[in-house]
Amino acid sequence: MTSRELLRAQDVTVSRPGEDGSYVRILQKTTLGVAPGEVLSVAGPSGSGKSTLLRLFNRMLEPDSGQVVLSGKDIKTLPPPVLRAQIPLVAQKPYLFPGTVKGNLLASARLRRVEPPELQSPDIKNLMEMCQVEESWLSRDARKLSVGQQQRVCLLRALLGPCKALLLDEPTSALDRQTGVLLAQTFKLLAKEKGLAIILVTHDLQIAEICADRIALMIGGSVIETGPVSQVLHAPKASASRQFLSSTVTDNGEVPT
């Protein structure tokens, strides 16, 4: 673990039973870390292990071998609810509890049995502004918001605890392009202004280029290349990276801008 990194997976492997009952390796001794104030995007074809890797960082999944560390300490030393308050995951499809937006924002504190946040405090109003969650939404039925609005509420809810790092699994895939771009800009702002370490799994390389500082390309359960986003996307060093990016451009019909 480097001196700058907050969160790091070191030599992690994951296997799952295949159709014939034999075990298939999903992650191949993978190492990846992220620093405070940094947005790290993880991209690759479907089935490359991106979401599996992401879920190891807050123990939604456990590795077969290897270690995940937070601030130099093995995350297994923390109870899962405590860990997930510090490293929340925002999933592809927003999930909100029945009830109001306010009730959803206070739910995490109730579950952790801690003092609920004061939603009128200047700090939280600032977070609401950064996440573009309007105060007028607080009394609304959370599940009647648009998908884009629900995703912003999920993002804000994740940030109201003692959040140190943020895990994002395809958070813009269900959104229209304009809403997705606005949300990506929010991720970048949160990293820079709040010092969060953010790991963003995405198929959308344009979103990655908008908000990420670095990108890691995964194929077949391995990280094949990491580096600054512009360098990796426009001048990749690995032949497997060039092949993946070429096929992605063909599929999307456009080159990342």
HELIX and SHEET records of a PDB file:
HELIX    1   1 LYS A   50  LEU A   56  1                                   7    
HELIX    2   2 ILE A   75  THR A   77  5                                   3    
HELIX    3   3 PRO A   80  GLN A   86  1                                   7    
HELIX    4   4 VAL A  101  ARG A  112  1                                  12    
HELIX    5   5 PRO A  122  CYS A  131  1                                  10    
HELIX    6   6 GLU A  135  TRP A  137  5                                   3    
HELIX    7   7 ALA A  142  LYS A  144  5                                   3    
HELIX    8   8 VAL A  147  LEU A  159  1                                  13    
HELIX    9   9 ARG A  177  LYS A  194  1                                  18    
HELIX   10  10 LEU A  205  CYS A  211  1                                   7    
HELIX   11  11 VAL A  229  HIS A  234  1                                   6    
HELIX   12  12 SER A  239  ASN A  252  1                                  14    
SHEET    1   A 4 TYR A  23  VAL A  34  0                                        
SHEET    2   A 4 LEU A   7  PRO A  17 -1                                        
SHEET    3   A 4 SER A  65  LEU A  70 -1                                        
SHEET    4   A 4 LYS A  73  ASP A  74 -1                                        
SHEET    1   B 6 LEU A  89  VAL A  90  0                                        
SHEET    2   B 6 ALA A 165  ASP A 169  1                                        
SHEET    3   B 6 ALA A 197  VAL A 201  1                                        
SHEET    4   B 6 VAL A  39  ALA A  43  1                                        
SHEET    5   B 6 ARG A 214  ILE A 219  1                                        
SHEET    6   B 6 SER A 222  PRO A 228 -1                                        
END                                                                             
